[in-house]
Amino acid sequence: MTNAVMSDAVKAPVGELMMLPVSAWSEKLTGIKPSPATIWRWRTKGSRGSRLQCVMIFGRWSCSKEQFLAFLAGTSSTAPMPKTAPATDDAALAAAGLL
């Protein structure tokens, strides 16, 4: 993240949390600045079952680093792999009509 982006970011300490605009956290932690429409979707509809918890500060949607990382972790989780592989012997394939 460049110094220009950090100086433009609205820093608002809330208790012990440092709140920055969502776009600033995204650019700082991932190197990608999301569009305003993406931020709107993350906070209203969510992504992959996880919604971004944020607040409006001086006209910009802001969150803490912990909230942004929790959102990323929620969207990055993958479904567990099945413990056993499905049967692929000739009898099972014939029963499924594939042989």
Steps between C-alpha positions, in 0.01 A plus 500: 500500500642833405536795735248694291236235563572494872477881523165494319364230732278619781652367820246484780598321820201336668597370843811293433411432134644693208228549243599563137290505184436153359682593179809600700508170693452304179777685319735478799446128567437358152636761258158526332266799536137387464242711321230679702245251361706209634518657846124556492443133407738374772316695771142440383484159330835358602714253314498121543286526812710765675403868537747780569420680824569871450379846601466829315765751615511839330317365195722195450434138600767410754595196705778377726781278382353213703158539334654506152717193570199315643308577181789374285525183708125445465511536123812288466379196689457191288265210539661193658600227259317167530693244704439216256520504123187394314496147366639482149525126444337345191195381693425851629553655158274238337232563765513872416460419132842628407636166366 
